[in-house]
């Protein structure tokens, strides 16, 4: 229930948004860890990090000016892979920020970095690999960039993302049926 309320609040925030950012800018959104977000260890539960990341990526899509176009085209985002490293816990009622940034893309996927931080420092860092889909299949990166009106140079993917991509490929290759 808590996440539905947060989703509704996000939709109200989106409706009022008039401030847009560049495709490659970092987009911040602030939250507070409610008691219902926390587990028996009295910190933000692992699954809540992923749910809050979903909301934050929706906010990023709005802030970079893509949400209306995505909705109009009936695209929907699909997460293909996620890697998260937990560094410091988030306590009940603690305020924190999630910073979300499109760090690059390859021939098929886009790559997003998401950081949880507060006055206490960095709490977690995650990488997300995804695509947009429509009823015809996967939306090409070129089409997504065209809709975003991006005419710049593609950023070079960070080394940690390149290593992660290689690990994901090895997981796939090593687990194919023989």
N, C-alpha and C positions, 0 to 999 in steps of 0.2 A: 504494500500500500504506500509506504514511504516513497518508493521510487516513482510511482504514478503521480504523487503530489509534486515531486521534484520535476518530473517531465512536464506537468501542467505549468509550473512556475517558469520553466525554461521556454515554453511556448509563449507565455506572456512577455518574457524578456525579448524573445525573437520578434514578436509583434511590434515592440517599441524600439527595436534597434534601428539606428540611423547612421551608425558609425561602422565603416567598413575598413578592412585592412588588406594589404597586399597578400597574394597567394602564399608567399614564403615567410610571412611574418609570424611571430609567436603570438598565440591568442590565449589570454588568461581568463579564467573564471574562478570565482571564490565560492567556497562551501564551508559548512560547519559539520563536523562529525556528530550526528545525533546519537543518542543512546541506542536507538534501533539499528544503527549502522555498525554497532560494535558487537564483539563476541564475548565469550565468557572470560577471556583474558583482558577485557576492558581496553581494547583497541580496535581500530577499524578492521573489520573482518576482510580476509583476502578477496572474497567474491565481490565485496562492495567496491574495491578498487576498480575492478573491471567494469562494473555497472556505471561508476562515476566517469570512467574513461569514455564510455559510450555517450553519455550526456555531453561531455566536454568536446568530443569530436563533432557532435551535432552543432554545438555552439560555434566551433571553428568553421564548419561549413557555412553557417550563417554569416559570420564575421568576414569571411573572405568573399562574400557575395555570391556564393554558389547555391544556397538553399532553394531559392525561388526557381532557379533553372533546373535543379535536381528534381524538385517536386513536379514542375511543368512537364518534364520529360519522363516522369515516373521511373526514375532511377532509384535504386536502393543500394546502400553500402553493405558490402560483405567483408567481414574480417576473415582473412585467410590464416593468419598466424599472429600470435602475441608472445612477447617475452617480457617479463617484469622482474625487476630486482627490488626487493624490499630492503630499505636501509635503516629507517628509524620509524617506530610506530606512531600512529596518529591516535591521540587520546580522545575519549568522549568530550564533546562540546568544544573541541579544539577547532579553530578556524584554519583553513588551509587553501592553497591555490593549486589549480591544475593548469600547467602551461602546455599547450598543444601546438605542435609545429609540423608542417609538411616538410620533411627533410630531403625528399627526392622521389624518383621513380625509375623504373626500368621499362622494358618492353611490354610488361603486363601489369605490374603492381605499382601502387604508390606506397610510400613508407612514411610513417608518422612517429614522432617522438613525443612522449607525454611524461611530464615531471610533476610530482606531488611535492610541494614545499610550503613552508610556513616560517614564522619567526624562529622556530627551533632548527631550521635547516632543511636539507633535502630528505624526503621520506621514502620516495620510490621513483624509479625511472623505468619507463616501458617503451617498447617498440611495437608498432602495429603495422602489419602488411595487409593491404586490402585492395578491393576493386569496387567499381560500381557495376551493377547489373541492371538490365531491363528485360522485357519479355523476349527479346531476341538473343540475349546472352550477355557476355561481358562487354562493357563499354570500353572502347580503346582509350589508352592514355592520351593519344593525340586528340580525340574528341573531347575528353574531359578538359584538357588544356585549352582547346579552342573555346569551349563554353566559358571557361574561367578568364578568357581574354588574356592569357599569358603569352607574351612574346619575347620573354627573356631567355637566358641561357639556362639549361637544366643544371641544377646543383650537382656536385659530385657527392655521391653517397658516402657518409662517414665510414671509417674503417670497421667499426663495430657492427654496422648494418651489413657490410660486405661479408664479414665473418659469419654473421647470423644467417644470411642468405645461403652461404655455402653449407652451414650446418643443416638448414632446412632441406636443401637438395640432397645431402647425404642421408638424412632420415628417410626421405622418399625412396632413393635408390636402394638403400640397404634393407628396406622392408617390402620391396616388390616381390610378388610370388615368383618362385623359382621354377 
